[in-house]
């Protein structure tokens, strides 16, 4: 039997983003909310995103890279990802996710890591105690070079 997932809508995403800006600074406002709304709808498609790590990868990638907000997209990708984990029974991973994603979100925004590598990192964060040595090497090489190297 397929897992049942819980989702949030664009209004809740905007509220969380606004809270982030109010509490940590930045330029308020939205830029391309239709792209965020589309991503929030797409992660509900179990054919494309069948598992929690697929859904979370697309959510984090879309919020980070599509620039739905004028500012705070990296922070929002982390907070919305953490909220998605919490909604779906992974509260115990939220602290680990937030800490690990701080640098990953920056590298993703800079184009140093690809969506594919992001997916591997998120899958590892959810299902493994620590990144494997192979994944650590992949990440190190990606950060030293660029996303084309690990693609």
C-alpha positions, -999 to +999 in steps of 0.1 A: +000+000+000+013+034-010+022+059+018-002+088+024+014+122+023+003+155+037+009+187+019+005+225+024-008+251+000+007+283-014-009+304+013+009+285+040+041+287+021+038+325+018+030+328+055+061+308+064+082+328+040+069+361+054+077+349+089+113+341+078+117+376+064+102+393+095+125+373+118+157+371+099+156+401+076+155+406+039+134+421+012+097+411+015+074+402-014+068+377-041+083+374-076+070+342-093+044+326-071+030+306-100+062+286-101+060+278-064+023+269-067+032+246-096+059+229-076+035+224-046+010+207-070+037+186-088+050+170-056+015+156-051+019+135-083+030+101-069+039+089-104+067+115-107+075+118-070+066+085-054+086+087-022+092+113+005+128+120-007+116+126-043+089+150-031+112+168-007+140+171-033+117+187-058+102+210-032+136+222-019+150+226-055+119+245-067+118+269-038+156+275-040+160+278-078+127+292-091+130+324-070+093+327-062+102+353-036+121+385-038+145+374-011+149+345+013+145+317-012+173+295+002+160+300+038+125+293+026+136+261+008+150+248+041+120+259+063+094+246+038+113+213+035+115+210+073+078+217+075+070+190+049+091+165+069+072+174+100+038+171+083+047+136+072+059+122+105+096+129+102+098+155+130+128+136+144+148+146+113+140+183+112+170+195+132+194+173+111+177+185+079+180+222+088+217+219+098+228+199+068+208+220+043+223+253+054+254+248+031+236+226+006+210+253-001+238+278-008+256+254-031+224+246-049+217+283-054+252+288-067+248+260-092+275+239-076+252+209-070+227+195-094+191+184-086+203+148-090+230+153-063+205+171-041+182+141-044+210+118-033+218+140-003+182+143+008+177+106+005+208+100+026+196+126+052+163+108+056+174+071+055+210+070+066+229+080+098+255+099+078+265+105+042+285+076+027+321+082+019+312+081-018+285+107-014+309+129+006+334+127-022+308+135-048+297+165-028+333+177-022+341+175-059+308+193-069+315+221-045+351+224-057+341+224-093+305+229-104+272+211-111+283+200-146+311+178-130+287+157-110+258+157-135 
